[in-house]
Structure formats: structure tokens, C-alpha cells
Amino acid sequence: MLDLAILGLLEEGDLHGYEIRRQLREHLGLLANVSFGSIYPALTRLEKSGAVTTIEGPSSTAAVSVTAPPTGSLSGELAVLRARRHSPTRGRRGRKVYRITDDGRRLFAELLEGGGVDDARSFGLRLAFARHLAPQARMALLERRRALLVQRLGEAEGARADLDVYARSVVQHTADGIARDISWLDTLIASERAALATAGHEPAS
């Protein structure tokens, strides 16, 4: 799932590791807890497989300014002097920037379409990048998720009879959430069907 998310972000443009993490955490809340300890191994793996390549980002020419006022102590002023001596006077190398390759785009398309049953996290991630799917594949994603939720709703409703009032209330709460998700999916599916009908792919129903 992380590979899919990284490739999806790089499909939008070149990014360095910090920016990938920021966007994963802020824009794709499903991966809010992702860390550099997960991102960089994934990027290394994708780079080795040829899915991404690296380029040199803009160099930083701004030197660190050390203008602390006199401290009044010998040790403090020696620290300021050392900081000035070791501050960069030349532009530092730019931060490594990652770019998706043609192989990466093919892998992204394969991961995005998937084929198995989507859990909530993987479905949410695929839906976030669904604009990259063909219309029929986008419809299949939505209908696959809806069918799974309908099955789960039936299972939840069938389990309530044998439960006490407290456990039953928890199951009811879960069922209500599933029903809301089904209603949301119905809205998305209706919109997709209308778009397909307008484009001449299939008649509206």
C-alpha cells in the first residue's frame, strides 16, 4: 500500500523524501502514522526495481548566519567563533528528489487497479487516486467495495439476535456506519454511471 501511495504522489510531480512524508500524512490521512523508517526503505526498493529514479534537487546557497551577541563569557564566545568557522560558505548539495519512471507508472497502474478484496485503508487509498483509473476500472472499484459492505451489513444484522442489549448496540452502531458507507458509494456509483452514459460507454440505469 505504501508503494502505491508513493508512486501516486510521484505521478503528480517530483518530490523529495520529506515532502512525500508530509503529503502522505497531511493529504492521505489513511497513512498519517507513516515514518521515515518506512518511507526511505520503500523508496530504495522502488529505485532498485526501476520504478523511481533520483535527481539532484536545488542546492542551498544560504549560509547559516551566526550573529549571536557577545555572551560575556569566554566559553560562550568561543562557541560562537567555532560556529562561524564551520558554517557553510558554499552551496550545499541539493536534497535528493525522486521521480517516477515509465516502469513506475506501469506498476502504479497495476497496484491501483488491484484485483482482490479491498479493506477500508486500501480502498480509500485507491479511491484517492481514482482519477488515474479508466472509467470502467473506477466503476469496478466502487462496485467491488459496495458488494463487500452489503455482505458485511447482512452478517452484522444476522448476529444481533443472540446478543445482549449492550453488545447489540455496538453491532447496531457498526451496521449504521456500514449503511452510511453503502449510501455514499451509491452516490459515487450513480455519478460514475451518469458520466459513462454521457461519454457513450453504457446507457444510464
C-alpha positions as CSV (number, residue, x, y, z in Angstrom):
1,M,0.0,0.0,0.0
2,L,2.9,2.4,0.7
3,D,4.4,1.7,-2.7
4,L,1.0,2.7,-4.3
5,A,0.8,5.9,-2.2
6,I,4.4,6.9,-3.1
7,L,4.0,6.2,-6.8
8,G,0.7,8.0,-6.8
9,L,2.3,11.2,-5.3
10,L,5.2,11.0,-7.7
11,E,2.8,10.7,-10.6
12,E,1.8,14.2,-9.7
13,G,5.4,15.5,-9.7
14,D,8.9,15.1,-8.4
15,L,9.3,15.1,-4.6
16,H,11.9,14.7,-2.0
17,G,11.5,12.3,0.9
18,Y,10.4,14.9,3.4
19,E,7.7,16.2,1.1
20,I,6.5,12.7,0.4
21,R,6.1,12.1,4.1
22,R,4.3,15.4,4.6
23,Q,1.8,14.7,1.8
24,L,1.2,11.1,3.0
25,R,0.5,12.4,6.5
26,E,-1.5,15.5,5.7
27,H,-3.2,14.7,2.4
28,L,-3.7,11.0,2.7
29,G,-4.8,10.6,6.3
30,L,-5.0,6.8,5.9
31,L,-1.2,6.9,6.2
32,A,-1.0,9.5,8.9
33,N,1.4,7.4,11.0
34,V,3.9,6.7,8.3
35,S,7.5,7.4,9.3
36,F,10.8,8.0,7.5
37,G,11.8,4.5,8.7
38,S,9.1,3.1,6.4
39,I,9.3,5.7,3.5
40,Y,13.0,5.5,2.7
41,P,13.3,1.7,2.5
42,A,10.2,1.8,0.2
43,L,11.9,4.5,-1.9
44,T,15.1,2.4,-2.1
45,R,13.2,-0.7,-3.1
46,L,11.3,1.2,-5.8
47,E,14.5,2.8,-7.0
48,K,16.3,-0.6,-7.3
49,S,13.3,-2.0,-9.2
50,G,13.4,0.9,-11.7
51,A,10.1,2.3,-10.6
52,V,11.6,5.6,-9.5
53,T,14.8,7.4,-10.2
54,T,16.6,10.2,-8.3
55,I,17.6,13.6,-9.4
56,E,19.6,16.3,-7.6
57,G,17.3,19.0,-6.1
58,P,18.1,22.7,-6.0
59,S,21.2,23.4,-4.0
60,S,21.1,25.5,-0.9
61,T,23.4,28.5,-1.0
62,A,22.2,30.2,2.1
63,A,24.9,30.1,4.7
64,V,24.0,29.7,8.3
65,S,24.1,33.1,9.9
66,V,25.7,33.2,13.3
67,T,25.2,36.7,14.7
68,A,24.8,36.0,18.4
69,P,25.6,39.0,20.6
70,P,28.6,38.8,22.9
71,T,27.8,36.4,25.7
72,G,30.1,37.9,28.3
73,S,31.7,34.5,28.9
74,L,34.8,33.1,27.3
75,S,33.2,29.7,26.7
76,G,30.2,31.3,25.0
77,E,32.2,33.5,22.7
78,L,34.4,30.5,21.7
79,A,31.3,28.6,20.8
80,V,30.1,31.4,18.6
81,L,33.6,31.6,16.9
82,R,33.5,27.8,16.2
83,A,30.1,28.0,14.7
84,R,31.2,30.8,12.4
85,R,34.3,28.9,11.4
86,H,32.2,25.8,10.5
87,S,29.2,27.5,8.9
88,P,28.9,26.6,5.2
89,T,30.2,29.2,2.8
90,R,29.4,27.2,-0.3
91,G,26.1,25.9,-1.6
92,R,25.3,22.5,-0.1
93,R,24.3,19.6,-2.3
94,G,20.7,19.6,-3.1
95,R,18.3,17.3,-1.4
96,K,17.7,14.0,-3.3
97,V,14.5,14.3,-5.3
98,Y,12.5,11.2,-6.6
99,R,10.9,10.9,-10.0
100,I,8.6,8.2,-11.3
101,T,9.7,6.3,-14.4
102,D,7.7,4.6,-17.1
103,D,8.1,1.3,-15.3
104,G,6.9,3.0,-12.2
105,R,3.8,4.3,-14.0
106,R,3.0,0.7,-15.1
107,L,3.5,-0.6,-11.6
108,F,1.3,2.2,-10.2
109,A,-1.5,1.3,-12.7
110,E,-1.3,-2.4,-11.6
111,L,-1.4,-1.6,-7.9
112,L,-4.2,0.9,-8.4
113,E,-6.5,-1.5,-10.2
114,G,-5.7,-4.3,-7.9
115,G,-7.9,-7.3,-8.0
116,G,-8.5,-8.6,-4.5
117,V,-11.0,-7.5,-1.9
118,D,-10.2,-4.0,-0.6
119,D,-10.1,-3.3,3.1
120,A,-11.0,0.2,4.2
121,R,-7.5,1.6,4.0
122,S,-6.5,0.2,0.6
123,F,-9.9,1.1,-0.8
124,G,-9.6,4.7,0.5
125,L,-6.1,5.0,-1.0
126,R,-7.2,3.6,-4.4
127,L,-10.2,6.0,-4.4
128,A,-7.9,8.9,-3.6
129,F,-6.0,8.2,-6.9
130,A,-9.1,7.0,-8.8
131,R,-8.7,9.9,-11.3
132,H,-5.9,7.8,-12.8
133,L,-8.2,4.9,-13.4
134,A,-10.1,4.2,-16.6
135,P,-13.9,4.9,-16.1
136,Q,-14.8,1.2,-16.2
137,A,-12.0,0.3,-13.7
138,R,-13.2,3.1,-11.4
139,M,-16.7,1.7,-11.5
140,A,-15.4,-1.8,-10.8
141,L,-13.5,-0.5,-7.7
142,L,-16.7,1.2,-6.3
143,E,-19.0,-1.8,-7.0
144,R,-16.5,-4.3,-5.5
145,R,-16.4,-2.3,-2.3
146,R,-20.1,-1.9,-2.2
147,A,-20.7,-5.7,-2.6
148,L,-18.3,-6.3,0.3
149,L,-20.1,-3.8,2.5
150,V,-23.5,-5.3,1.7
151,Q,-22.2,-8.7,2.7
152,R,-20.9,-7.3,6.0
153,L,-24.1,-5.5,6.7
154,G,-26.0,-8.7,6.3
155,E,-23.6,-10.5,8.7
156,A,-24.0,-7.7,11.3
157,E,-27.8,-7.8,11.1
158,G,-27.8,-11.6,11.4
159,A,-25.7,-11.6,14.6
160,R,-27.8,-9.3,16.7
161,A,-30.4,-11.8,17.7
162,D,-28.1,-13.7,20.0
163,L,-26.5,-10.7,21.8
164,D,-27.4,-8.8,24.9
165,V,-28.6,-5.2,24.8
166,Y,-25.1,-3.8,25.1
167,A,-23.3,-5.9,22.5
168,R,-26.3,-5.5,20.3
169,S,-25.9,-1.7,20.5
170,V,-22.3,-2.0,19.4
171,V,-23.3,-4.2,16.4
172,Q,-26.1,-1.7,15.5
173,H,-23.6,1.2,15.6
174,T,-21.3,-0.7,13.3
175,A,-24.2,-1.6,11.0
176,D,-25.3,2.0,10.8
177,G,-21.8,3.0,9.8
178,I,-21.7,0.4,7.1
179,A,-25.1,1.5,5.8
180,R,-23.9,5.1,5.6
181,D,-20.9,3.9,3.6
182,I,-23.1,2.0,1.2
183,S,-25.3,5.1,0.7
184,W,-22.1,7.1,0.0
185,L,-20.9,4.5,-2.5
186,D,-24.4,4.5,-4.2
187,T,-24.0,8.3,-4.8
188,L,-20.5,7.8,-6.3
189,I,-21.7,4.9,-8.4
190,A,-24.6,6.9,-9.7
191,S,-22.3,9.8,-10.6
192,E,-19.9,7.4,-12.4
193,R,-22.8,5.8,-14.3
194,A,-24.1,9.2,-15.4
195,A,-20.6,10.1,-16.6
196,L,-20.2,6.8,-18.5
197,A,-23.6,7.3,-20.1
198,T,-22.7,10.8,-21.2
199,A,-19.5,9.5,-22.7
200,G,-21.4,6.8,-24.5
201,H,-19.9,3.8,-22.7
202,E,-23.1,2.4,-21.4
203,P,-26.8,3.5,-21.0
204,A,-27.8,5.2,-17.8
205,S,-29.9,3.0,-15.5
